Amino acid sequence: MSSERLFVCPDLHEARNLDEVEAAIRREAPARTIFLGDYFDEFDDTPEDAARTAAWLKSSLAQPNRVHLWGNHDLAYGFSEIHEAWCSGFTWEKCNAINAVLSPDDWTKLQLTHWEDNVLFSHAGWSKEFSGGPSRAKVSERRRHLTSEEVGAWRCLKIGKRHWIFGVGYNRGGTEMCGGLLWCDVREFVPIPGLNQIFGHTPGNLGTVKSGRDSFNLCLDTCSRETGARHYLIIEGRGVQLKRLGGEACRPVLRI
């Protein structure tokens, strides 16, 4: 891993304390900030809540050194005309409010994946079931494979054709054995040998660590319906530190 300081923000789901998230980013002064997706949808939210989050997201997308990943709850609003992209919580009222703020160009700035050296960031994780190639493939080979798969996934989505990247597993009410990059539940996730991953999507109190052969995997979705965003990660070199939004460390430093 690079020695640069990274700030990783898990699922937000229209958190009402986005000002605290921004304060934490300013305090930590990272080289890059990576958002793991799911900016929208929460229980009993309103179009006004959606519009407020959209205004924050538009501002965040315009800032340099920030990476914004797609979440399953975001895809529905970015591709509302495609029924296969819809997710629980979607309403046309919220969709109209969001897209009155976000332009088509804004949506193009979101990514399915982001790489930092040998670490893959995605919304829900890349499970071994879909890894392709030999079990001992190099990270560079895996990266080329996944990049190719992403291109194919967008083509499939736009014509309503199934692709594993957008697939939904049994644990989330789908028909697949395992979900794809936007839907993989941590209960389905199987580490890929030699590949380190950080992702969100599956709620947990302090995140779930899954060890694999020569791989570090952390599922970080600690957003609370009552309190909003609660934690973030700081990554420097091989060290991974989970912190509360106020800046207090709440877990020993992990090693990638």
Secondary structure, 3 states (H helix, E strand, C coil): CCCCEEEEECCCCCCCCHHHHHHHHHHHCCCEEEECCCCCCCCCCCHHHHHHHHHHHHHHHCCCCEEEECCHHHHHHHCCCCHHHCCCCCCHHHHHHHHCCCCHHHHCCCECEEEECCEEEECCCCCHHHCCCCCCCCHHHHHHHHHHHHHHHHHHHHCCCCCHHHCCEHHHCCCECCCCCCCCCCCCCCCCCCCEEEECCCCCCCCEEEEECCEEEEECCCCECCCECCEEEEEECCEEEEEECCCCECCCCEEC
